[in-house]
Amino acid sequence: MKPYEKMTKDNTALVVIDIVNSCCHEKCETPEWNISYSKIREMVPKLDKFIEEFRSKIGGKVIFTNLTPWTKEFLPENINELYTDPKTTYYGDGSDFENEFCGVTPKGQDIVITKNNYDTFSNPEFDTILKKNGIRYIVMTGAFTDGCVLATVCGGFSRGYNFVILKDLVETTDLKIRQELAQYLLDYTFPILYGKTMASGEFLENWGKSE
């Protein structure tokens, strides 16, 4: 059975959160802040394969997110105010390289949403596009499980969307405490409060059985 009985290719979108260099590439790692991305890079080829399978086997919308330059002039006031604390400061260098996609590529009718906050719904265009296309169900993938993935799930659930979080296609930084937090979200918080969690293979297999 599908994760939700009423899911169809016409009301379902795959959302790929922030698979860009600033969240994936080794050149954008910051070892002095314990920010490294090896686990994300390990996940990306499997995610790229799943995106192709979603396009060919299901045919729903595919939506990628990327970021404005993660610098003071592009970010909202509350993030800049938070970043006045040296323990939380995380500005990028504003280069084009930071926001290029890393190991995944939008194609054809895919949509790209650019955001300057963690929650993709902070860009009103996202909600508008979902509603225009009759989307009710969102399949979540990307980075970071405990950051922009979590924020987008919370923002979307409060707006009435249903979620399927693919637990092998979301990742976070290598830092042990963040890995542990991400696992808690997948094991408890997401399935109890926000949506179905399952592996990507299980999702495709169950979808096929119900067609």
C-alpha positions in Angstrom: 0.0 0.0 0.0 1.1 3.6 -0.6 2.0 5.6 2.5 -1.3 7.4 2.1 -4.3 5.9 0.3 -5.1 9.0 -1.6 -1.6 9.7 -2.9 -1.4 9.9 -6.7 1.2 11.2 -9.2 -0.9 14.3 -9.6 -1.1 15.3 -6.0 2.4 14.2 -4.9 5.7 16.2 -5.1 9.2 15.1 -4.4 11.1 17.9 -2.6 14.9 17.9 -2.6 16.2 20.2 0.1 19.5 22.1 -0.3 21.7 19.6 -2.1 24.1 22.4 -2.9 27.8 22.8 -2.4 27.5 24.8 0.8 25.7 21.9 2.4 27.6 19.0 0.7 31.0 19.8 -0.9 34.2 19.2 1.0 35.4 22.7 -0.1 32.6 24.2 2.0 33.4 22.2 5.2 34.5 24.1 8.3 36.5 21.7 10.4 37.2 24.3 13.2 33.4 24.4 13.7 33.0 20.6 13.4 31.1 21.0 10.1 31.9 18.2 7.7 29.6 16.6 5.1 31.0 13.1 4.3 27.7 11.4 5.3 25.7 13.7 3.0 28.1 13.0 0.1 27.6 9.3 0.7 23.9 9.7 0.4 23.7 12.0 -2.7 24.3 9.3 -5.4 21.4 7.2 -3.9 19.3 10.3 -3.8 20.1 11.2 -7.5 19.1 7.6 -8.5 15.9 7.9 -6.6 15.0 11.2 -8.2 15.3 9.5 -11.6 13.2 6.6 -10.4 10.5 9.0 -9.1 10.4 10.8 -12.4 10.1 7.6 -14.4 8.0 5.3 -12.1 5.7 7.9 -10.4 5.8 11.0 -12.5 5.0 13.5 -9.8 6.4 17.0 -9.5 10.1 17.3 -8.5 11.0 20.5 -6.6 14.6 21.4 -5.7 15.5 24.1 -3.2 18.6 26.2 -3.1 19.7 29.2 -1.2 20.3 32.9 -1.6 23.9 33.8 -0.8 24.1 33.0 3.0 25.5 36.5 3.8 24.2 39.2 6.0 22.6 41.3 3.3 20.5 38.4 2.0 19.3 36.9 5.3 16.4 38.0 7.5 16.8 40.1 10.6 16.2 37.3 13.0 19.0 35.1 11.6 21.4 38.0 11.5 20.5 38.8 15.1 21.0 35.2 16.1 24.4 35.2 14.4 25.7 38.0 16.7 26.4 35.2 19.0 29.8 33.8 17.9 28.7 30.2 18.8 25.9 30.3 16.2 27.5 32.4 13.4 27.5 30.7 10.1 27.8 33.0 7.1 29.0 31.8 3.7 31.3 33.6 1.4 28.6 34.6 -1.0 30.2 32.9 -4.0 28.2 31.3 -6.8 30.0 28.0 -6.1 28.3 27.7 -2.7 24.8 27.6 -4.3 25.5 25.3 -7.2 23.7 21.9 -7.0 26.0 19.1 -5.9 25.5 15.7 -7.5 21.9 16.3 -8.5 20.5 18.2 -11.5 17.0 19.7 -12.1 15.6 18.7 -15.4 12.7 19.4 -17.7 9.6 20.4 -15.8 11.4 20.3 -12.4 11.0 23.4 -10.2 13.7 25.3 -8.2 12.7 27.3 -5.2 15.3 29.7 -3.7 15.0 30.6 0.0 16.9 32.7 2.6 15.7 30.8 5.6 15.5 27.2 6.9 11.8 26.6 6.1 11.1 26.5 2.4 7.6 27.9 3.1 9.3 31.1 4.1 9.3 31.7 0.3 5.6 32.2 -0.4 6.2 31.0 -4.0 6.6 27.5 -2.7 3.1 27.3 -1.2 1.7 29.0 -4.3 3.2 26.4 -6.6 2.1 23.5 -4.5 -1.5 24.7 -4.4 -1.5 25.6 -8.1 -0.4 22.0 -8.9 -2.9 20.4 -6.5 -0.1 19.0 -4.3 -1.3 17.5 -1.0 1.5 15.0 -0.3 5.2 15.9 -0.1 8.0 13.3 -0.2 11.0 14.8 1.7 14.7 14.3 1.0 17.8 16.3 1.4 19.9 18.2 4.0 19.9 18.9 6.9 17.5 16.4 8.6 17.7 18.5 11.8 17.7 21.8 10.0 16.0 22.8 6.8 14.3 19.4 6.4 12.8 19.7 9.9 11.8 23.3 9.4 10.1 22.7 6.1 8.2 19.7 7.5 7.0 21.7 10.4 6.1 24.7 8.2 4.2 22.5 5.7 2.4 20.4 8.2 0.9 23.5 9.8 -0.4 24.5 6.4 -2.2 21.2 6.0 0.3 19.1 3.9 1.0 15.4 4.5 4.6 14.2 4.5 6.6 11.1 3.7 10.1 11.4 5.0 12.6 9.0 3.3 14.8 8.1 6.1 17.8 7.0 3.9 17.6 10.1 1.8 17.9 12.8 4.4 21.2 13.5 6.1 23.0 16.0 8.3 26.6 16.9 9.2 29.0 14.3 10.5 29.0 15.7 14.0 27.9 13.0 16.4 25.3 15.0 18.3 23.6 16.0 15.1 23.7 12.4 13.8 22.0 11.3 17.0 19.4 14.1 16.9 18.6 13.2 13.3 18.1 9.6 14.2 15.7 10.6 17.1 13.7 12.7 14.6 13.4 9.8 12.2 12.6 7.2 14.9 10.2 9.3 16.9 9.4 12.9 16.2 8.6 12.6 12.5 6.4 9.5 12.6 4.6 10.5 15.7 4.0 14.2 14.9 4.5 14.9 11.2 4.4 12.1 8.7 5.2 8.6 7.5 8.9 7.6 7.5 10.2 4.8 5.4 13.2 3.9 3.2 13.2 5.0 -0.4 13.1 1.4 -1.7 10.1 0.6 0.4 8.4 3.7 -0.9 8.8 2.7 -4.5 7.9 -0.9 -3.9 4.7 0.0 -2.0 3.7 2.5 -4.6 4.1 -0.1 -7.3 2.0 -2.7 -5.5 -0.9 -0.3 -5.1 -1.0 0.8 -8.8 
